[in-house]
Amino acid sequence: MDRNTVTLHDGVKIPVYGFGTYLIPADGSTYKAVREALDLGIRHIDTAAAYFNEQEVGRAIRESGILREEIFLTSKLWLQDHGYEAAKKGIEASLRKLGLDYMDLYLIHQPYGDVPGAWKAMEEARAQGKIRSIGVSNMTPKIWNHFVPLFDTMPSVNQVEFNPYYQQRELRTIMAEANVQLEGWGPLGQGNKAMLADPVIRKIAAAHGKDAGQIILRFEYQEGVVIFPKSTNPARIKSNLEIFDFSLSAEEMEKMRALDTGKGCHNPDAPGVAEMLISAFDVHADEK
């Protein structure tokens, strides 16, 4: 597998291809899927406190037989732990559940509430060696311009929804100017059937002897986006990886860029989103 990495502005190297664990249950499924991904050569695993599977991710990493420094692990701070003191506890909780000494990347998962206080705690944890790199997630241009000027340090990444139908043009311009890496969640449109059946994508796929998903992932990779598709199917995990033995031409890239609708399935700027999210997940439920 291509071990391609990009270097973030803080000097930390991140593998451009990873494995996502969103919505994989902690009933042994997460452990099994992460072990499968690691066995296939994937060295970048993405989890979060609000995925409720950090323990299985950590165990899979610890029991993989792979040196810890060879695996890039991301987790994320949930809304209930925003604010300086709460974030310090949230960071310790993630490390405890993972059973690891440090996280390679730690993100503000949803950018609402006392984000600057949480960021300060994350900066301190980085200085203490508990986190190697810190970033944000789901920040639109509006949210970015509201919070980031309040930070002492620039986020290394912004992890947002990204796929051929939603290419985040305005945000990518802002981030390029600040030398911040875009990570794309839902790189396959979360199984968007219309996108996977799109005639433009299908035609390009036929030309390369690939499937639609592989064309989508290759496009995102060539656009410089860090991607981490998710699957619990070993055959699908393997086929998703098979994007490094071909490339899309300049003409094909333009055709893919033309698919952008400018709209995604999640709008972080919509009213009531913060309230909806904080009521949807309680990361401290098991402590009560």
PyMOL commands that set and color helices and strands:
alter all, ss='L'
color gray80, all
select helices_A, chain A and resi 29-39+49-51+54-62+68-70+79-81+84-98+115-127+141-150+169-178+193-196+199-208+212-222+234-241+250-257+273-280+285-287
alter helices_A, ss='H'
color red, helices_A
select strands_A, chain A and resi 5-7+13-15+19-20+44-46+72-77+103-108+131-137+157-161+181-185+226-227
alter strands_A, ss='S'
color yellow, strands_A
deselect
rebuild
show_as cartoon
